[in-house]
Each structure stands twice: as C-alpha cells, then as structure tokens.
Amino acid sequence: MNTLRLCFLELCRLLACRLTWLVIALTLLSPLSGLWFFRPASAGTMLSMYLANPAIVGGAAGGILFGLFTVYELDRSVRSRVNLLTDAVIPAPRMALIHLWALSAAALLALCLTMAVWLPVSRALIGSVFDIEDFALAYLLFMGPALLLAILAAAAFWQFSGRADLSLVLFAAFAGLSLTVWADRWQLCWLNPCVWALSDDFSNGRMFRSVAYMRFNWLLFLSGVWLLSWLCIRQYGKGLSGSLARSIRIRRYPAAVLLLLLLSGTAYAAQPMVDRSNPDQTVMAFSGLPWLDGVTCTSRQVQVFPDTSSGSVNGTASFRFENISGQARTAAFGINPGYRVTSVRANGAEVSYSVSSYEEFNEALLSVLLPPDETILLTVEYGGFPRENRNTSVMQGRLEISSEYICLEHGALSPRLINVLPGGTASPASIEITLPASMTVIPFGDSDARVIASHADGTATWRYEADGTGGILYAGDYIREDITAGGIGIELYYGRRHQAVMESAGAANAVKAVADYCTAHYGPLSFGSGGTLKLIQSRVTGGGYATEGASLLDETDFTAANLEDGSKGAGAGEVMIHELVHQWWGLGNMFDTSNPADAWSAEGLTVYTTYRIVKELYGEDYAREHYTDRWQSEVDDYRLNFYVRRPEYLSALPGKQRLEISNRLSYVRQYCEMPLKILKAEKLVGGEAAMDQILSDLFNRELDPQSPFLTFQEFLDACGLNEEDLNLE
C-alpha cells in the first residue's frame, strides 16, 4: 500500500477519534482568549484588538494543543506496547512520515474551520474598516504556521527521545521560550509572532512580510531538525546513535538536513527587515563628523520610484557642490541600511565611495570622495527594501510602502547629507516621486506637492520644493478636508477606509471647534506656517509629532473603539475634540512621561480643555452631567478602592496583576482627579478668565531646552497655589 493511501487512512482514523475533534474544537475557540485575556498586540486599532490578537493567541493555544496531541499520537503504539508489531508491518520511519502528514492535515482542517467561524465574528467586531485580505493573511500567517511548527517540534522531540514525558518537557520549554524570553525578539518568537499593531486605515504589507519571513525561517529550521530526528528513529533494535549511523548511509538524507539548517541560518543572518543600528542611542557618531572646509551644497534634486507591490524603492539623488578648497574632499551621507548604492558619479565620472558596516539611528554612512573641481554635480543612484531600526523592531511597520500608504523618512527618502554646510541660509531641494495615481503625496512640512505628469501605466509624478538635507514624505489613499479655523487654513488628511468613522464623528466640526477655542484662549500652535497647517493621519506609529506647517495624528486616536471611550468624551465627536486638544497639550507643550503613575500629565489639561469646549458648545448642564459629575464619581470610587486604602497589599500581588490595577488607578488620577484639581484651581484663581490667562502664559512661556516639559510645580506657581490647596475633599 503506498504512502499517500496510508496517509489518507491515518487521517480518517484521526477524524474518527473524539480526542481529535476535541483538539480541533478547542483550537477553534482559542481566539476568544485574544479578545479578553491575552492581548499581545497592544495598539488600540480595531484590527489589532479583534483580528491580530485572536489570530496570534489562537495560533499559540492551537499550537500547544496540537503539539501535545502529536506526542500523544506518536506515543500511542509504545503506550499500547504494540510498536514491535506495527514496525513489522510498516517501517517506523515511514510511519513517522504518515503521522506527520496526517497530523498536518488535521491542523489544516482546524485552521479552515476556525477561519470559517471567525470570519463573520471578526467582520461584526471590526466594523467598517474590516478587510477580507487582512483577515485571511492574519489567520494564514499568525495562526496557521504555528500549528504546523508545533507539530514539527513536538514530533522531533519525540523522535529524538522516544519518550512521551521527556518530549512533553522539551516541547513545554520550547513553547515557553517563545511566550516569554523570546516574545520581544521578532525572529525567535516562533509560536506567537511579534505583532504590536495592525493598521485599520492603511495596508499592513510590511508587517505581514515580517511575520512570513520569520515563519519561513522557522519552517526551514524545524524541518531540518525534524529530518535529523527522523534519522534517529530506533530501528533494528538499535539505540539513537546506532539508528542514526545506519540512516546516514543514504547520503541524500544528511545532505538535506545540512541544507535545511544552512538555509535557515543564512535566512536568519541575512534578514532584510531590520537594520543593525547601535543599541546605545546616546551615541551620535554621524552628527559629530566635522564640517568640510571650503565645500558647500547649493541644491539637491531627488527622483524617487517606490515599487508598491514589492515594498521597495529606487531613486536618484543629485547634489550641487561648490568646492573652493581646491582639494578632494570626502562627503558623508546617511542612507537607509537596506539600500544598495549602485552608482556614484561626479560631473559624469565614476568616483570612489563606500558604505560603512556601522549603523546608527536607522542610517548607514555613505562616504563619497568629491573631486577637487570648483563646481561638482554629484549623482547617487540607490535602491532596495528599506530596513527599520532594530531598537524599535517590536514595532515594525513604520516604513510601509504600498498602494495605500507610504512613509519615507530622511535616509529612506534619499541620501541625507551630513557634513556639508548649505551654500546659503538653507539647501533648496526639489523632490519628485512617482506613485499610483490614486495616491496623494503629502510632504511633512510647509511644502505643497503637485502633480506634474500623468503616465499611461496609471501612475503620476508629484513634485514639491523643500529646504534642508533630509525630509519626511507621506503618501496614501487619503481624503482631504479644508477647514478654516483659529485664523488659519487647516488641511485635514485621513485614510479613505476611515471616511465613515470620521464623518460620523464630525471630524471637520471637531477640528474647527478645537482650533477656534484653543487659539483664542491659549494661542496659535507654534508649528503652524504661513497661515496653514496640515493635520495628517498616519498609519499606527505609537504617537504623533509636529514640525513647521504639519502635525501627525496617530490613527489609534481615531479608531471606532477609541471614539467610544467615555473617559475622553461623552460621544465620538467629543473624543475627537479630546484627541485634537493634544495638539496644544501634548505636542504644543510637552509633559514628562517617565512616571506613568503620576497624576500630572497631558491628559489632565486635555480633559479639562475638552470640558471647557463642550461647556461652550452644549451648555453648563450638559458639561456637568457628562464630565464633572462623572469625574467626581470615579474619584469617589477610587478612594474606596481596597488597594488605594491598603497599598501594602498591592505591592504583594504578582507583577501582572499589580500592573493592571496600577494602570486602572493611574487612569482615574490622570483623567478624573487631575481635571477636578484644575477645576478647583480655576475657582481659587478667580474663575475661567483668570485660568485662561494662566494657561495662555504657560503655553507661550519661554522653554528651557534642557527641560522643556511643563511641570505640575510650574502650574502651581503660575496659579500662586500650593499642592495642598488642590486636595480634593
């Protein structure tokens, strides 16, 4: 009887066993744990909460279940003491292959059933931003391979040891490493992939590529380990070493083992996703390079051609230099470590260059020997798949390149000139980028991009002018709304997928209300430029930032789940107001976040300001019901909390429970207690007008570069109060 026929019979036997269906049923239910108990994807996007977490946890739990089931099945004949009889009918190595394929088929069935059951559930939970492609890739990459890898690992441990108890111990240790020690090392967490977020509004191609690469690497390694263990299966009454010595006589088997392990090691070392930046982020060797004497840069031109299907970039950067030194000089550029420089020419002639192996802050050092010519046109051709900073490798996805979203920063956009001063007050730059015509290009700054050419292949070339040696460029499938508020024109950009959510939340009205109120009461944002400001919704990044003329809004601030957060507002529009107020209290004025348990943070003034805006919009009764009364209720409950009254018991709890309770208590202090204290300060200083003047003075104060944070003591001093004056009764 051929092996395929035996595999089919073995699969039928498995499917006739109740234990098999119990394992499949538990695997099908395991994604529930990702909704409530274990949430490895920490971002607040809908896809992170309701797709990534169930798929990752389902894969981890299902993998453990199938690993245990594999040991149970492989040990069946030994446990029943019929292994001598079965080995006489079917050789043990052949039976091992049959077991592996049948168990893998059962795992595939479990995956298909899980996807079929969870498809409508995920669609209902995620809502309007649900995407069938993201759903399929999440389960096929986050969950499915975990089942197969667990079967390979468990089978290998059993074939090495020949004992169920030792196999279970080894498998438990191997799974435990992935769940604990390796959980934040994206290449090693074989069971639970290191996924911190999936974007709702834009593509997730880079994250899926990262997980697929890790899965492929482990598949090679564990296939090699399994094949090695297969050669160790006991035969002819011999032990492990004797069976191995007999099996390796067929040279293609050990050759296949070596090839698989070699390919795995090569894939691990040559991974293209993350760079090798110096982990010591206090070292800034590149910025310490001396300026070239007698050399200036008068302009640069860049042409960039992203490949949205492969996630890679090709480009050409041209720099004009004036060299009055009469000598050859070495110019230094920072370039993304994933890029390969293919050509460097000065005035049409090839010149020598080198790219350092040392990397820092997601850049490698490109050194180019400039000729002694007085005027130099230097052209650099480069391209490749941009790598991300290894110091933030657990948060991959920042340098997404797809037909829905692109972010290119500094050395990932073009080589960044490091050690040459500009010829004037700044280095003028002309940037051209060719993208699918459906995408909108948004320079992060005060520049405006425009289409200069449309092409027959469905792409368009955009151009914008800028200053400086670097730059950040965003592009994507964006909706733009133009709003006049606070005396300036505001361009609001958000993803097309998010249009329904933003419209239902009244995004344009919220922007206008916040800009009008905060500008009138505190002052204009310092990063507004020339009467305009871009508010750009980015792919989930973990925070926002601002520069002259533009400010970034993290998509997690505007997910459907966040817009229903009652701690930030009574409705979606009010939560939108809350998040936009952070442009003033959070970005416009920074707060020290080194102690997350501290009640003083950007949230206190943001919640208070949101209350004031809502009071102005909807009246005092509405604001009291939905804000101050709720704050007071939360603070009253906080005071009755057992762990607040007896903190010594909190310190005695296990770390995980202590962190969860501390986070809940910190939320009350920042979102409820501090706004009440600010409200009390308002009464003590003489009312709303007096408080507005105090906050305006604080917002517009001269910053100390060594300590730019707005502190609680500064707030108290401005109010003429002591901390005890704000104690709540």
Secondary structure, 3 states (H helix, E strand, C coil): CCHHHHHHHHHHHHHCCHHHHHHHHHHHHCHHHHHHCCCCCCCCCHHHHHHHHHHHHHHHHHHHHHHHHHHHHHCHHHHCCCHHHHHHHCCHHHHHHHHHHHHHHHHHHHHHHHHHHHHHHHHHHHHHHCCHHHHHHHHHHHHHHHHHHHHHHHHHHHHHHCCHHHHHHHHHHHHHHHHCCCCCCCCCCCCCCCCCCCCCCCCCHHHHHHHHHHHHHHHHHHHHHHHHHHHCCCCCCCCHHHHHHHHCCCCHHHHHHHHHHHHHHHHHHCCCCECCECCCCCCCCCCCCCCCCCEEEEEEEEEEEEECCCCEEEEEEEEEEEECCCCCEEEEEEECCCEEEEEEEECCEECCEEEEEEEECCEEEEEEEECCCCEEEEEEEEEECCCECHHHHHHCCCCCECCCEEEEEHHHCCCEECCCEECCCCCEEEEEEEEECCCEEEECCCCCCEEEEECCCCEEEEEEEEECCCCEEEEECEEEEEEEECCEEEEEEEEHHHHHHHHHCCHHHHHHHHHHHHHHHCCCCCCCECCEEEEEEECCCCCCCEECCEEEEEHHHHCCCHHHCCCCCCCHHHHHHHHHHCCCECCCECCCCCCCCCCCCHHHHHHHHHHHHHHHHHCHHHHHHHHHHHHHHHHHHHHHCHHHHCHHHHHCCCHHHHHHHHHHHHHHHHHHHHHHHHHHHHHHHCCHHHHHHHHHHHHCCCCECCECCCCHHHHHHHHCCCHHHHCCC
